[in-house]
Amino acid sequence: MSFPNLDQNYKQYEVKEGIVFLIELTDSLFKPLATLDDHSQLQEILLCIDELMSDMIVSFYKNGVGIYFYNSEETGSKFPKKSGLTKIFSLNDLNSSNMKTLSNIVRDEADGFKPLTKRYRPRAEPLDNLQTVLRMILREFQQKPQYNRTKLIWFTNNDKPYLNPEAKDSLRTIISDFEDNNIFIEPIFLDSYLDEAQTKRKEFETSLFENIFLNTNFLNRVLRETRHAEEQNSGSDSFDAINKIKTSIARLKEVRRIQISCDLILSDGPGIGGALGCSIKGYTLFDHEKIKASKNVYTEGEALKVVQIDSSSIRSDTQAEVEIERDNDGKQKKIDAVKGLALKYTNKVDELKENESNERVLLLPENVLQDMKSYSFDHVPQFYQNAKDLSQLEVSSEPGQLEEVSFSKVPYLKLLCFRQLNSFQPFFNLKPALFVTADLDDGLGSGNREGGFANSRTTFTSLYQSCVKLKRFAMVFGCAKLNSTPTLYALYPTNTDGSNSGNAVELPDGFLLVSLPWLGEIRSLPEYVLTEQSKYFFEDPARCAPLQLVEAFKKVIGLVGTSEYNPESHSNPVLQYFYKTIKQEALQMDIKDEDQTVEGNDWSSKELLQLKTLFTEDRALGELVLSINSMLDAIGAAEGSKRAAEDSDIQNGKKQKARPLNEADVITLWKNDTWGNVTVAQLREFIKRYDSIKSATKKADMIANISNFLESKQKTK
């Protein structure tokens, strides 16, 4: 039996993002703007980058940032002479040294100690050497291969990237080289004004940039967003100056990590409508900051050192250490381990020899292990032409074998049906929803799949447009991830009624993948809840909560007011305060002007204090809350007296008569073997209804007779 190398199937990659900010220095970049509170655009850019690094260090500390300037009067030491290229710091992992350097520059500009105009002076006569600058930036990326997701954020207010027309082809080639190296370029066109009063904004001509970005789609989204902003803010000059810088840099925090990549099966089986589907990808909508695992350290003298952990492999039977071969560098060679199942060998432990283990490992091939832990979806057998013949199995020409049946291997999602949008219940949402869109690579870009459906974008677009037009959402079922269990989902189209309610963020066209309750959630209910549904499930809502109480709560919500909820604006206050303190200590920042109160550092406490003030000052609201409390007290007192009466009846021996068992109850009890809560009277009453069940006097005999009766019925079927 041969076991292939299983390492590739379980290899996972950590996302490490490398971001380079490339800024063209011009005189207008240093001029204070009224729309930026008299800050220059360069100062605003550096402030936003400083804030970005402070946020990224919390959760994405392995990401890298670099800041470069071109068209500078002074050239950096590591760059070609007189190229006008310099830097604040190179592309490196986030560290306190670079953060302190940038923080000092920003504070010196704010305090007037050393303005930016003295640090980075632009050239009086611009150089026509953009191809040299981009080539050096590309080399910076190539020298840092540890980043598997790379971006170049390019700030400029110069609409003439080249003066010599012959440089167009070389620039176009370099831009294509960035795309070939999977480096995303996002150009950001800044504002400049024609007058000192800053009333006449200079129109930015993008034709030359369109020439050099001709072979890529980097510029398409920028131009689309610019046109949309101009339509939404026609007649306003403040949008570009304020939002272009902040929005573009803040967008870098929105890490859209791919959570799922699978096939969406719309129709299967033989015939014209079979084998219809599309490949999809699901992305996280929001990613909150959280602490990741840190390294263990110990103190040695005045320094902290990282704890080095070493491990060894031992035999389970003799406990002897396994000697592993080492390479020329002294490192241990990797063991090609295979997966197996540990099984108990014998119940007679006394008969085992000394140091003999009671376990035996059953080694299984990779395909068998995969089938055991996966949930493949079986389609209609390929040889059937008519659905009426599914009850008959045809045997192939070879004896002992059946015709091949097609399967969809995990991951996959299968369409079940469509339902009206107004029938969707938002409170059934169990987990954060994912944003689903078409896989433009048709499944070929996913590492764990061999490809998906062709023309996925066209199929997905038709599905979305149909759902929006007919006001329907799709119900799908399957395993969205490898090694996951099947789950029921709702595919809810965006930009429809209910999809963006209470959300200030406008979502693109696509679907929200909402996880719905399935077997795991239903099985968690106690048995008595399922068998006595009339007692625990109320058809009339008034039995759960009086209408008077519901109306009172509606008034409270109306008076307090509910604002739109955006998860990105609600950060983790504990982590933010912790890292704020660490940053002030590491960067040696003065905290005398910092707000050290709880409400100044914790948005949740601030909002609670505002609510407390509102309830105290608003007399009508206070009286309404007192009325709600009195109604809740009355409901609690009524429930308490009811429980006391039930307890009194039990203590006095007045037990309530058990409800008669129906056929569904007995079948459930028989399948689950949960006869413990059933009384003899219930069993006797059920047996009397069926002449085929033998009567008995003992409870165990009654259960045995009922079980025999059900088993006989099952065999006859």
C-alpha positions, 0 to 999 in steps of 0.5 A: 500500500503506497501513501502519497505525500499529504503535505500539500493537502494541509498546507496553509498560507498566512496573508502578509501584505506589503504596502508601498506609498509612492508620493510625487513631490510638487509645490502644491502638495505643501500648500495648506488647504482650507478644506483640510483645516489648513493642513497640506495634502502631504501632511494629511497623507502622512497623518493617515499613514501614521494612523493606519500603521497604528491600527495595523499593528494590533492585528496585522503586525506581520504586514509591511509598509514603506514610504517613498518620494520622487521628484525630490531635490535630494536623492537617497543614498541607495537610489540612482544618482540624481533620480530624485527618489528618496524615502522615509523608510523602506518596505519592512515589517511594521516596527516601532523604529519606523513608527517613531520616525514617521510620528516624529516627522508628523509632530515636527510639522504640527509643532513647526519645529521642522516643516516638511518643506525643509525635509523633502524639497521638490525639484524646481524642474521636474525630471522625466524619469518615471520609468526609473522610479517605477523600476526601483519601486518594483525592485523593492517589492522583489527584494521582499518576497515574504509578502504574498499580497502587495500594493502600490498606493501612488499619490500625484497631482501631476497629470503629465506622468511623462513629457517624452512621447517615446517613454509611453511604451516603456512605462506601459511595459513597466506597469505590466511588469507590476501586474505580472508580479501580482502587485496591485497599483492604485493611483490617487489623483490629488487636487490642485488649485489655479488661484490663491483663494482655492476657489478654482480647482484645476481639472485633472486630465487622465488621458496620459495615465490611461495610456500607460495603464492601457494593458491593465485594469488598475485605473478602471476602478479609480475612474469609476469612483471619480465619476461617481463622486463627481455626480454625488458631489457636483458643485462641491470642491471639498470632497476630493481634498478631504475624502480622496486621501482619508478614504483611500488609505482607510480602505487598506484596513478593510482586509477582504479575506477570501473565506470560501471558494466553491461551486454553486450547483444550480441544476444537475443530472442528465438532460438539457438543464443539467450541469448548470452552475457557477464558481463563487467566492465569499469574502468577509464584510468586516474584520475586527481587531483581535490579539494573535498568539504572541511569543513566550519570552523570559528575562535575562539580566535587563533584556528579554529573550524569546523562549526556544521550544524544542520537541522530540518524537517518541515511540508509543510502545517503548517510549524510546526517542526516535532518531531523526536524520539531520541534513548538512546544516544540522537541521532535522529532516522532515518526517513523511508522516501519514494519517491513521486511526488509533484502535483499541487492541484488546479488552484483556489488558492483563494479557498484554506484554510488558511495555506493549501498547493497547493501541493499533494504528489503522493506516488508510489511503488518502482517498479513503480518509477523504471520503470518510470526513467529506460530504460528497453530493451525489447527482443523478446517475449518469446512465438514467435518462428518465427520472421515473427509472431511478428506483431501478439499478442497472448493472454494468457489463462487468459483474459485481459493478454498478454504473458510475454515479457523478459526485460533487466533492467538497466544497460545494453549494447546491440550490434547493429552492427560491423564496420571497424576500419578505419571508426571510427572517433576519433573526435566524442569522447564526454567523456573520454573513459573507459577501458572495460574488462570481469567481472570475477564474472559474475555480482555476485559481483555488488551490484545493480545486481542479477548476469549476464551471465555465462562464461563471460571471455570466451565470452568476449575473443572470442569477442575481438579476433574476433574484432582484427582478422577481424579489426572491432569495435562494436557499442553498445547502452544502459544505462551503469549505473543505473539511466542513459539515453541510449547512443550510444557507440563504443567498440574499441579493444585495441592494434590495429591500432589507439587504442594506437596512441599518447599514451605512456601507453600500455593498456592490451587486452580489449575494449575502451568504447567511447561515441558517439553523440546521441539524446542530442547532435543532438537536441542541433542543431538549427532548421535552421541548420537542415532545411538548411543543404546545407548552413551549411554542406559542402560535399566538404572540400575545401569549409570549408578550402582552401587546401593551408591553410590545407597544411600550417598548416600541415607544422607548425605541422611538424616543431613544432613536436608533442610528445606523450600525457600522461595525467598522466604527465600533472598535475593541476599546480594551485593545485600542487603549492597550495599544495606545498606551504601548504606542505612547511608551514606545514612541515617547509621546507626551500624554499630558493632553490626552483624555484619560477618562473611561468615556474618552477611550471607550465608545461603549461607556460613552454611549451608555452614559449618553443613554443614562443622561437621556433617561434622566433628563427626559421625563416622558421616557422615564415614566415610560420605563417605570410603566414597563418595569411595573408590567414586567413585575406583574408578569414575573409575579404571575409566573411565580405564583403559577410555579408555586401552585405547580410545586404545591400540587407535586408536593401534595401528590397531585401530579398532573395527568400525563398527555397520551402518546401519539404515533409520532411520539412513540416512534421518536422514543423508539428511535432514540431509545429515550423511554425514561420519562414515559409513565406506565399509564401512557404505555398502557393507554397506547397499547390498548389502541393496537390489538397487534401489541401484546399487553404486559404489566411491567414497564420493561415488557411494555417497551419490549412489546412496542419495540417488537411491533415497530420492528416487525412493521419496519421489516414488512415495509 
